Amino acid sequence: MSWQWHFLAFAAALVSITSDVVNAQPSPDLQRRISAAIKSAANSSGPIDYTAFVNPFIGTDNFGDVCPGASIPFGMAKFSTDLTGYAPAGYVTDPTEKIRGLSPLHDSGTGSSLGTYGNFEIMPLLCPRGFNTCTTKLLDRERFRKNNTDDASPGYFAQTLDNNIKMEATATRRAGLERFTFPANSKPYFVLDLANDLPNSFAGGTLDIDPTKGRITIGGRWGSSFGPGRFSYQAFACYDLLDGGKQKLDEFGVWTADAFGLDAKGPGQTHLNLSLNLIGGVYESGALFSFANQPKQVNLRVGVSFVSTDQACANAKSEIGSASFDEIHERARTLWNEKLSKIEIDVGGTPANVTEMLYSSLYRASLTPNNATGEAQGLFANTKSFYFDSLYCSWDTFRTFYPLLGLHSPVEFAQIVDSYIDGWRKNGWMPECRANNLPGWTQGGSSADSIVSHFAVNYHNEAQKLGINLDELYSALLADGDLNPPEWNTQGRQVNVYKQYGYVPFAVLDTSSTGRQTREGSRTLEYAFEDFGIRQVAQLLGKKDDEARFTNSSLFYRNVWDPSIKSDGFTGFSQKRFMNGSFAFQNPINCSPNDKNDTRPCSLQGNNINGFYESSSWEYSWFAPHDTAHLIDLMGGNATFVKRLDHFFNAGYYLAGNEPSFQTPIGYHYANHPAQSVDRVREVVFQNFDITPAGLPGNDDQAAMASLLSFHLLGLYPVPSTTQFLILSPFTPKYTIHNSFLNTSTTVTTKNFDARSVAEKIPRGAAAYVKSVTVNGKASASTCHFDFYDVFRLGGEVVIEVTSDRTAVDQCVGSVPESLSTGGFASAR
């Protein structure tokens, strides 16, 4: 889950999941269109339009916080409407909420309780009694939408207001086109907002109307959605109104308003210059304009920038120019097809809901982070490196998002890694949770270490060609692992006390650094795994002393294991500890779904004394992906480990939407019971994911959920900071992963695939359990795991043979997955 999580939100999500209420969005035509496209592709031998399988509205309900707006892969611009109520990504399906306007900047799946971006909202209006009667201020202009009219596809978004004005948008990386269709014989008016954004964080700005050019430029400063409130960022927009001379501006002017009677309009005025209202509150303000000759359709060209209004206008000119709406939409669709076709499945043999879930997930897994290269500000202004905004949060994304990106798109992976390393160049530590071009809060530590380590161990041979200097990468890792920042709330770790005690102590005296003294148990566990990532790169580069040093500290997770704690009949749990070594008991049930105290602080709150971040000890005690074999010993051996895993799921401690739980369904592999992993993953998928707007188990977490689901459907699971993939049972009879940089294609065939097995409970007699695995005709060393270097780096043919005889194959043929304590990860590939 993301950092907005608390127990009340979890309870509300459960209510949403089980409710019989059906939201009146999106349009039913969307699902009919997707179903028809899947059926047609199943019966066709021609080129496939993968964008036709994507449902952008999955995750727009049930606190999924997905933005369904028009975007290109990793686009900085995302055009979507902003709605009232809890809507961090701007859009929600709830038909009781009203539309505030259409805006070009959003994030997707980030869960900020404040909301993110939503700058430069524009709202089409009908003002039958003229300019001075237009509803400009926010509360007056908000409108309901027409039910069953919302629509979207990759690169396109549409919504119709209850007054029958239709709004559409399509996008490039830093610009887009907005198209508005008005009722016949009506005069089109528009209100364009300078001050309002989703978190209501305006800190001053300007707006200028050039009636000769037919252009409005806006710039200002706004506050972070997830970081220190004293920070602010700048953003700019350029609205071209004349559609290359096809449209004629009529009335124009500015307006200001508030909630207490101010509603002033200045016809013919062309400039606003407003500072932050220091006494509190924000004057609402913006532009108001209309078009002559009652055009039925109005087209606006919009450019955005984080540098200047001139650059915003230049972005619109260079990326759109005089191209039509349909031309820009087709360009976006082409970019999305190029991205989605990196993974091709046997559409005809795959259940239709799996096809839709997979490609919708792959789509969301290329929405963010936002490629703002050339648009950096602050310390990063004029950087020659790639610059990606919305890196929040690395704690969410290191487990599955980046390993999925590394399978098929190492070029983009390298660009993002370059952006992480540049954070170290400019600031001394890699960014952890960059939001709105500003530092965001740390959650688990320096999870960037796991991201860049994963890149290094998988692509060190190609690093130079991909623009990555491994020595710099390693220096950035060492900074995170060895250097204590003066303030570790936004970057780095509390390294000094971690090294001194071998864990992060509770109630520690720390005289050399500042940070919120919470989450000591989970921070210790995360720091240890981050050290494992550094260890992996040290091994790769032949740094023997560092390899030994970080191998040792990667085992510090053991130092917060209290063998005396009992819960639900099981013994031994992770706990926070005092400086003197004694444990500070917290009930392992605290902050779990079974916690009866629904007001307990469990996130970044200063009074979170539980010791864990957005999680319980029941959940976090499983977290040692690099050394699960020793966890099994701590828990009492294989039999007890399996029994405890079963109880974890059956008693309701597992949270599919919470990242520390991601690997637990496949934990049975480590106890040599892979068939039980297959059962559990089927259960997890069908209990938590589907093709409805509520089809995610809460926040998408910047596509952490999308990438997790993708791996589940493909029958794989990555171990971060390694080259190891755990093998499961695919939900499709065949798929091919294309890696154009490596010039390889790897086809995975599920021999004996039985569509009946693609269900929450595998029926008796359905083949689903892994019997054998061959790679390019040779038996894999294990049926439970294989290596990137043996499979996806080389390309070729992988055959996963499945059987219905669960008992016969409920063991790894060959070795269980690797762990440090049993000699695993002994050498770099």
N, C-alpha and C positions, 0 to 999 in steps of 0.2 A: 504494500500500500504506500501511499505517499504521505507527506508530512502533514497534510490537513486532517489525517485520520484521528478520530477519537471514538470512544465506544458508542456514543449517541449516533454518530454517522453510520457506524456498523449496523446498529439496530435498525436505523431507518432504511439502510440498504436491504436488510432482510425483509422488512415490510414491503419494500418495493418489489422484491423478487417474488414474494408469495401473493401479492395483491392481484385481484381480478380486474383492476382498472386497466383499460387499454387506452393509451394515449392516442390522440387523433393525428399523429404525425409519425413517420413521413407519409407521402402519398402511397396508396396501395399499388399504384402503377409501377413503383420502383421494384418491389419484390416480384411482381409479374414479369417485368422486363428482365430481371436477373435470372429468374427460373427459366424463361424462354431462351436466354442466351446460353445457359449451361446445357439445356436440352439440345439446342441447335449445334453447339460445339461438339457434343458427344456423338452426333451423327454426321459430322463434317470432317473432311480430310484436308481442308484448306487452312489458311492462316487463322490464328485465334486472336480475338480481341479480349485480352485478359482484363481490361478495365471494365468490361461488361459484367464481370463476376463480382465486382466490388460493391459492397453496401457501406457507404460512408457514415450511415447513421447508427451502426453498431457501436454501442458505448456512449450514445448521447442521452441515455436515461440511466437510472440506478447509479448515479454519481460516477459514471464512467468518464465524464469531463472531456469527451472527444470533440474536436472541432471538425464538422463535416464540410467546411468551406472550401472554396476553390483554391488550389495550390498546385505547384509542381513538386517533384521530389526534393525534399529539404529546402523548400522555398521560404524565403524571408517573409513574403506576402502571403497571407491566408485570408481570403475574403469571405466573411460570414456575418450574419446578423448577430446583434447583441440583444439578449432578452433580460427581463427583470428576474428577480429571485436569485437563487444560488446557481450561477452559470459561469464557472471559471474560464471556460473556453468560449464564452459568448452565447453559444446556442444551447438550448435544451428542448426536449420534445414536449414538455408539459404544456398543454393547450390553455392552461389558466394563466400563463405568463404572457407578457406583452413584449412586442418588438420595440426596441429603442432606436435602432438604426442599423445600417450596413457599414462595416468598417474593415480596413485592409490588414490589420495586424492582430494576430492571435497566436497562442500556443495550443497544443493539443495534449490532453491527458496529463495535465500537471497538477490539478487538484488544489490550486491556491484558493483558500477560502475568501481571499480578497478579489479574485479574478485577475486575469492577465491581459495586458494591452487593451484592445477595444478603442484605440485612439481614432479620432477623425470620423466619427459616426455621421453618416448622411441618411436623411429620411425624406422620401418623396411625399409630397403633400397635395391635397386638394383644398384650395382656398377660394371658394366661390364668391366671397365678399371682398377679395382683394388682399394685397400685400400686408397691410397692417392687421389683418385678422388671422394671419397664419399662426398655427400652433408651433412655436419655436422651442419653448423650454421643454425640458425632458418629460416631466409629468404630463404635460398637455399633448405632446406629439406621440406618445406611446400608443400603439394599436395592437389589437389582436390580429392573428393571421386567419386565413381561411383554412378550415380543417381539411386534412388529406391533400394538401397542395405542396408541402415541402419536398424538394427533389434535389438530388446531387449525384454526381459521378466524378471520378478523378479529373480534376481540372475544371469543375463546373459546380455551381450552386444556384438554387432558385427558391424563391419563397413569395407567396402572394398574400398581401394584406387584406383585411376584411372589407376594405373599400375598393377591392379589385385592382389595385396597382400591383403589377408583378415586378419583382426585383430579381435580376440574374447577375452573375459574376463569373469571370474566368481570369486566369492569372499567369504571370511569368515569375521570375525569381524575385524581382523587386518592384513589380508593377502589376496592373491588371486593367480590365475593362468592366464597367458596370453598365447594365442595360435595364432600362425601366420602361415598362409598357403601361400606358394610362388608359382609363376608360375613354370611349369615344367622346369627342366634343368637350374635353376638359382641358384646362390650362395647367401645364406641369409646373409645380413649385418644388423647391428643395430647401431644406434646412441642413447646413453643414456645421458641425459642432467643433469648436476650438478646445473647450476645456474638459468636457466629460470623457472619462475612460471607465473601464469596468471597476477598478478599485477606488475611483473617485480621488485620484492622487495628483491632480493638476498643481503644478508649482510655478506657473507663469508661462506666457507665450505670446505670439503675434499671429495675426491673420491679415492678408492683403488680397484685395480684389483688383484685378486688371481687366476692366471691361473691354478694352480694345483687343487684347490677346484672348479674352474669354478664359481667363485663368485665375484660380484661387490658390494661393500658397499659404501653408500653415507650418508653424514650428513652435516647439515649446519643451518644457521639462515635466516629467511625471515621476512618480515614486515606484520603487521596486514592489513586485508582487510577493517576493519571498526572500527578504533580506533586511538589513538595517534600514529603518525608516528615514534616517538622515541622508541616505543616498538618493540621488535622482538621476534619470537618464534623459537624453534629448532624442526627439523624433520629429520628422518633417514629412509633409505630404504636398503633392502638387496635383491639383484637379484641373484638367483641361476640359472645357465645357462645350466647345463648338463643333466637335466631331469633324475636324478638317474643313470647316466652313459650311457643313450641311445643316447646322443648327444656329439659331439666332437668339442671343441673350436679350431678354426684355428688362424686367425690373431687377434691381440688385441693391444690396445694402447689408448692414450689420445689425446685430441685436444683442441685448444683454437681458438677463432675467435672474430671478431667485424664487424661493418658495414663499415669499412674504409680500408679494404684490408688485415687485419689479418685473416689468415685461415691456421693455422699450425697444423700438425699432428705429433704425436710422436709414431711410431710403436714400440711395445715392452715395452713402458713405462707404469708404473702401479700406479702412484700416482699423485694426484693434491692437492694442498693446497693453496687456494685463499682467500684473505681477501676482505673486502668491498673496492671498488674503491672510494677513498675519493674525488677525483677530479670530480667525476660524471661519470655516465655510468657504464656498467657492461661488463666485459669480458665474453663472452660466453665460456663454457667449458664443458667437459664431457668425456665419454668413447666411443670407436668405436671398434666393434668386429665382427667377422664372424664365420661361422660354416663350418666344413669340410664335404665332401661327398655329397654336394648338397641335404640336406634333404628337402623334400617337405613341411614338417610341423615342426615347432620349438615350444617347450613348455618352458616357463619361470615361475619359482616360485618366487613370490614377497612378502616380508614381510615389514611392515611399523611400525614405532614407533615414539613416541615423547620423548623417553628417551635416546636411544642409538642404534648404529648399531648392537651391540650384541643382544639387545632385539628384534630388527627388524628381525634378523635371527632366533631367538628363536620363535618368533610369527609364522613365516612361517613353522618352523619345527613342532611346537605343533599343529597348526590349520590345516595344510595341510599334512605334512609328505610326504609320497609317493603316496598319493591319486591321481587319475587321474582327468582330467578336468571334465569329465562327472560325476564322483563321487562327486566332490565339488559342481558342479551345482545342482545335485539332493539334496544334503544336504541343499543348499540355498533355493531351491524350497520347500522343506519340512518345513523349518522355516517360509517361507512366507505363505504357506497354513495354518499353525498353527495360524498365526496372522490374516490372512484374514477371516478365518472361524469363528472368534469371532462374526461376524455378517453374518448370513445366510438369504438369501431372497428367496422368491418364484420366481425362475428364469423363470419358464414357464409362469407365469402370469404378469411378469414385462416387460415393453418395453425394447428392447435390448440396446438402447442407455443409459437408466437409469442404467442397470446392469453394463455396461462398465464404465460409469461415476462414479458410486458408488465405485466399487472395485479398479479402478484406483486412486480414491481419498483416499480410505483407505490405499492403498499401499503407496502413497506419505506421508500420515499421520504417517507412521512408518519408514520413511527414516532418519529423523533427530529429535532431536539432536543426535550427534554422541557419542556413548558409548565409551569413551576413558578411562574407568576404568583401573587402572594399568599403565596408560600412562601419568599421570599428571606431570607438571613441575612447576618451579617457587615456589610460596607460597604453591602450592598444591602437590609438589613432595612428594611421599611416603605417601600420605594421606590414611587413612584406610576407608574412605568413598567412595561411588560411585563418579565417575567423568565423567561428560558429557560436551563435547565441543560443540561449535556452539549453544549457547543459545540465538542466536540473531534472532529476538529481542523479549524480553518478552512482550513488547507493542503489537507486532503482534499476539502472541500466547495465551495470557491469556483468550481471549474471547471465542474461540471455540476449539482450539487444545487440551488444557489440559482437558476441560470438556468431550471431546470425548474419550480421553485416559482413563479418570476416569470411563467411562461407562463400558469398557471391559478389561482394562489392568492396574489394580491398582498396580501391582508389579512394572512395569516399571515406572508408575507415582511416586511411592514412591522412587524409585532409583533416579529419577531426582530431586524430592523434597529434598532428602538427599544431592544431589550435591549443590542445592541452599543454604541449611542451612550451609553446609560446607564452603561456601563462607563467611558467617557471622562469622563462627568460626575462619577462617584464616585471614579475612580482615576487619572485623567489620561491614560490610553491605553485603547483598545478592547481587550476580551478577545480572546485568541487561541485558547486551547485549554481553556476552562473545563470542569472535570471534577469531579463530586461537589460542586458549588457552590464549588469552589476553583480558583485559577489553575493551569493545566497548562502543560506545556513548549511553548515555541515550536519550530517546525520550519523554516519557510521565512522567517519574518519576521513581518510584520503583515498576514496574509492577509485579515483583516477589512476592510482597505481595498478589496480587490477585490469583496467582498460588498456593502458599502454603496454603492460606486461603481456596481455593476451595478444596484442598486435605483434610484439617483438618475437615471442616464441613461435608464432605461426608464420610470420613474414620477414624474418631477419635476413633471409637470402635476397629478398626483393626490396628491402628497406630503402636502399640508396636510390633505386629507380623510382620508388614511390615517394621520394623526397624527405625521407626520415633519416636523420643522423643518429645511429644507435648510441653513440657516446653521449650525445646530448640527452637522449631519452633516459639513459641510465643516470646521468647527473640529476635529472628532474626527479627520478625515483629516489635517489639518495637524499635529496633535499626533503622530500616528504617523510622519509624513513628515519632521518637522523637529526634534522634541524627543527627545533621547537619555534613556531612563530610566536611573536609576542601576544597575539590574539588568535585563538584557534576556533572561534565560532564560525568563521567563514572560509578558512583554508588550513591545510596541514592537520597536525594532530598534537595532542598533549604528550609529546614523545618523552619529555624528560622524566616524568613520574612513571610512565609505562616502562621505560628501561630500568629505572631505579628499583621498582618493585616487582617487575615481571607481570604486572597487570595494572589497570587504571584503578587506583584506590578510591573508595568512597570516603568523603569528608577529608580529602587530602590537603595538606599544606603545600601550596604551589606558589612560590615567591617570584617566579620568573615568567609566568604567562597567564593569560586571562581567557576564560571561556565558561560556558554554562556547565556547572558541576553536576551533571546528570548522566544517565545512560552508561554507568561504569562497566556493567557486565557486558552489554552488547558492544560497546566501544572496544573492550579488550578482545572480544571475539573477532570483530572486524579488523582491528589493527593487526591481529595475528595473521589473518588471511591476506591482508595487504602486504605484510612482510613476506609471505609465501610468494607473492608475485614478484617482489624485488629479488628474492632468492632465485627464482626461475631465470631472471635476466642476468643475474650475477653468474649463474652456472653457464648460461649461454655464452657470455663474454669471457669466461675463464677467470673470473675474479674469485679465487678459491677462498680467501679469508672472508669475503663478504658472503659467499655462498654458505659457509659454515655459520656465520654470525646470524644471518637471516633465517636459516633453517632452524636454528635454536629459538629465535624469537617467534617464528611462525607456530611454535608449539606452546606459546604462552596461553593459548586458549585453555590448556589443562589447568592453569593456575586459578581459574575461577570456577572450577568444578568442585562442588561440595558433595562428597560421597554420603553424607549423613542425611540429606534432605529426602523426605518421602512424600509422595503425592499419588493418589489413586492406586496405591499398592506398588509403585515403582520407586526405586531408590537411586539417588544421584541426580543432581541438577546444577546448572550454572547459576551462580549467585555473585553479587557484588561483595567486595571485601574491604575491610578497614586497612589502614596503614600497618597496623600491628599483625596483620595476617588473618585475623578472625573474620568470619563471614558475617555479613549483615543480612539476616534472614528476611526474605520476602516470599510469600506464598507463590509457588510456581504457577498457580491459576490466575494470579493478578494480571490484568490487562489482556486476558484471553477471552474468547467468546463465552466462556463459562464463568466469568467474573460477575458476581451479583452486584457489585458496586459500579453502576453505569456512569458515575461522575469521576471515576479515578483518573488522574492525569497520566497519560501514557505516551505522550509525544515529546515535543521540545519544551514543554512548560518547565519553568524553574522548580515547581513543586512536584515534578515526576520523580518520586523516590523509589520507583520500582526497580530501577537498575537496567532497564531495557527500553529500546526505542521502538515505539509502535508495535509492541510485541510482548509476549510472556516468556518466562523461563521455560515453560513447556515447549514453546516453539523454538526459541533460540538455542536450546540445549542440543539441537541436532546440527548446529552450524559449525562444521569443520570439513569443508568439501575436499581439502587436501589430505585429510588424515582420518577418514571415517572408520578405518579399521580400529584405531585406538578408541574412538567413541564406543564402538561395539564392546570392547573390553571393559571400558568404564561402566557400561550399562549392564554388564553381566554375561556377555557372550551372545552368539548368534540367536539362540532360541528366545532369550529374553528381549533382545533387540527387536526381533520380528514381532513378538507379542506386544512390545511397547509401541512400535510403529502402528500396529493394528489399532491399539487403544487410542493413539493420537488422532487417528482419522475417525474412528467409530464414536469416540466421545466428543467430537466436535472441536478439538483444539486446532485442527488444520484450517488455515485461511488461504484459499487459492489466490486471493488478491494481495497477499503480503509476501514480499520478496524473500525473507528468511525461510519461508516454507517451500520455495520453488523446487528444491532438489529432493525434498522428503518423499514424494511419491515413488522415486526411483531408488530410495535408500535400501530397498530389499535386495538390490543387486549386490551390495557390499556384504550382505549376509548370505550370499549364494542362493537367493530365491528370486530370480528374475521374472518368473511367471507371475509372482505376486505384484511386481512393479507394473506389469502389463495390465493386470486387473485394476490396479489403483489408478493408473493414468486414464483408463477408459472412464472410470467413475468420476475422476476430477473434471475431465472435459465436459461430460454430459450433465454434471450437476452444477457447473459454473459458467459455461459458455454456450451461446447459441447465436442465431442470426437476427434477433430482435434488437431494438434500441437498448434494451436492458440486458444485452447478451454478454456483458463483462461482469466479473465479480467485484465491482467497484471501479476505482480509478484506473485508467489505462497506464498511468505512470510513464508517460513519454514512451509508450509502446513496449514497456516491459511485459505487460499482459499479452500484447499482440505477438511478441517474439516467443514468449513461453508457449502460447497456444500453437504457434507455427512449428516449434520443435516437437511438441506432443503429437501433432498430426503427421509429421514426417517420421516419427519413430526414433527420435534422437534426443539426447540431452547433452549440452556441453559442460565440461568442467572448466571454469574460467581460469585464466593464467596458465593453461596447459593446452596440449594438442589432442586431448582425449575426448572422445564422444561415447556416451553410454548408448547402448543399442536397445531399442524397444520394438514394438510392433506397429508399423505404419498404418495409417487410416486410409491408405490409397494403394492400389495394386502396383503403381509405377510412378516414379518421378525422376526428373533430371535436374541437377543443379549445374548451372553454367557459370564459370568464372572466366570472364573475357580477358582479364589481366593475365592470368596464368595460362590462358588459352586451353582450358580443360573443361570437360563436361563429364559429370559422374551420374550414371543412371542407377537408381536403386529399384530393384524389382522385388516385390513381395510374392514369393512363390507360394501357391495354394491360397492366395488371398480370398477371403470369404467376407462379402459385404455384410453378412449377418453379424459379424464380430464387431462391427462399428456401432456399438451400443453401450449404454451405461453398465449393463451386466452382460457379459459375453455368454450367449446361450450354449448349452451343452451341444457338442458336436461341431461347433464353429471353430475353424482354424484361426488361431490368433497368437499362439505362443511360439517363441523363437526356438527352432530346432537346430538350424545351422546357418552359418554366415560364410559366404565366399566373396573374395575380392579378386576380380580379374581371373577367376577360375581356380583360385587357391583358397583353401580353408583358412578363415581368419584364426588368429591365435586364441581368440576368445569369442564366445557368442554374446558376451556382455559388454564388450567395448572394443573400439578400434581407434586408430590414430589418423589425424588429419594428413600426415605425411604419407601414410600408406594408402589413403583413399582419395580424398578430395584434391590433394595437391597433384596426384598423378592422373586422376580421372579414370574413366573406364566403367566397368560393370560390377555392381555389388548385388548379390542375391541374398535376401533374407528369407529363408524357408520357414514357414510357420506350420504348426500342427494343432490339432484339437486336444492332443494328449497332454494336458497340463502337467500332470504328475511326472511324466517321463522327462520333461524338459525344464523342471523347476530347479535348475542348477546351471551354473556357467560351465559350458564346455571349454576348458581352459581356465584362465585366471579370472578372479573377481577384479573390479576396477582398482586402480592403483591408490595406495596411501603411503605417505612418507614413512610411517612407523614400520611398514612391512617391506621397505626397500624400494618403494615406487618413486617415480620421477628421478631416477638415479643419473640420467644423462639427458642432455638436450638433443633434440632432433636437428 
